[in-house]
């Protein structure tokens, strides 16, 4: 088998404990560190003059090939079309969509330029796996540059319902560009369904029913395959990290601050898709309605900054600072601060150890492709005395994690009730829910995600080259099989 070439907008700077905040970086790094291969993309640097040059670095089995962006490219491709148009639209926030056709031109131009930078590094038998919404036109650009390799694409964020996607003016060009990939991967079957719906009802294409394995789609004069591949974590690795940190300083400090109060905990990049304001208000509602919980529970929200140079992100930051101040002002006492809101990043090992300390993992995005934090929280629990996950039905993870208390993230009363229930849940029920979720997390870990995707991508090569239909081996994981839409 040829090398695995991962392409993503941002190549994470990898520190000892793995990459920092950001689900794509965490998932991709976990997937690559076992197989080895190359990771190509933006270095994170922005140049105001000069000419970006590729930098190639070997770190163990992984080759990192990174390149800077010019200021105009950063503004149009990254801040503009990717994050002010696609990100809100794909998270069902049509109200926040900003569109500028020059940004879209910049987006296409940068995709073509990045593809040209990658071409000289490629070998004939490499398999290329492109990640996420920044790089939708990437296969089209590689094909235009003469690349014949198999190219797959995985979308980490939701794929929206057609009526929402139509809010993005070049929606048709985007879907046509997606059809240049050989295999498309989505997080969940609702995302896959939404894509098929667009293909059939907006693009005049068709979808062949499949008993199992990826669907075959025909549109824009091309045939391609598509399936759902829910991304996972390494639950046992996280459990070990969490256990090792149990007696560490951060946990001791946190416990000393709590005295014997219970802890509700959340970790999110500070993003409007994560439902943070509603979450703070539901915690407030809990304190209002379950007065016995006052001074008995604290809520720790860790929210590292992200895309801080964009207005929508500055707004959400101000809103949260206002909400946490207001709620603390209303309920705090001399010895108790109800909400501890921290706007900075922590090491992965510290987060894992804190998750293990928390009685409730409070994960309530308004929309999320998957949400790895939900999976990490469960993985980090003490099997003898696990905490409870309160999870939004609009996180992709809710399709798999039956053992969570599933909530609607705009239903403030419903979330407050779920918090109260989680805080009082008997041990036997907590253990049963935890065990059920760990079975699923182990069966569908990051390697399974990567291997299923790669097997299907390689399978297409075999089919096309040798004309021999190679079936997809059965997915492991009780629901991984269900995640593949059958028609
Ligand atoms: C996208 C999709 C999908 C967070 N704060 C810190 C930190 N993190 C880590 C978490 C987790 C990751 O970043 C965040 O991943 P999520 O999945 O929760 O969310 P997104 O960043 O929006 O990720 C998402 C994901 O891609 C993967 O496909 O699940 O739906 O939106 O691993 O632990 N890590 C460290 N310090 C922090 O302060 N070290």
Boltz pocket constraint, residues with backbone or C-beta under 6 A from the ligand:
constraints:
  - pocket:
      binder: B
      contacts: [[A, 19], [A, 20], [A, 21], [A, 22], [A, 23], [A, 24], [A, 26], [A, 27], [A, 156], [A, 157], [A, 231], [A, 267], [A, 268], [A, 269], [A, 302], [A, 304], [A, 344], [A, 345], [A, 346], [A, 347], [A, 348], [A, 351], [A, 368], [A, 369], [A, 370], [A, 371], [A, 372], [A, 373], [A, 374], [A, 376]]
      max_distance: 6.0
